[in-house]
């Protein structure tokens, strides 16, 4: 065999090996980011209890959030997810938290990279984002955890909100949606009574506005849930879907 040819093959193998090592190192580093966020000693004890059902060690990797990302969180509520995202994106990242009612989490610069957006309806979201210098193609990701069904209670909301989110995301940016699963085919029938939403409806709506379904996860699914009881009134863990949509 020609010596030059052998050297060429060896070189190709070396490049492939180096590339594989670099990819593996990047993935390992990313998982370390999530692990460090979950194990952060400043986390509240009440949050640690919720880890059992919220499964952050599986959900954070699914989000694909990275250090330095700019994240919009809709329905931050008590701030459980806000903290995990804050420590995941690091000091060079930013989390814009909508409706963070537990403002004590931000005391003494605990979460210095979190901006608590002023109180507003989601119909005003575009204006509030502009106020915070978040213009078109600015966000890396949007997180909507267990609040989408409530958002659809306002019939004027859906189209304007999804268009705003699409415009605000970078190309390749993602929206991660977790919510309580309703019976298939019920669309929005259970959003007010059971606090559940039809996952097929969610997929069709996001696709209608130009998003593509990038991935799904079964880590929060429960086949023993028959989808007839409201959120919070269930003996076991509720059946929940996890979707990651991407802006092309």
Secondary structure, DSSP 8 states (H G I E B T S, - for coil): --HHHHHHHHHHHHHHHHHHHHHHHHHHHHHHHHHHHHT-TTS-HHHHHHHHHH-HHHHHHHHT--TT-EEEEE--BTSHHHHHHHHHH-TT-EEEESSB--GGGGGGGTTTTEEE--S--GGGHHHHHHHTT--TT-EEEEEEES-HHHHTTSTTHHHHHHHHHHHHEEEEEEEEEEEEB--TT-TTTTTTTTS-B-HHHHHHHHHHTTEEEEEEE-TT--TT--S-S-TT--SS---EEEEEEEE-
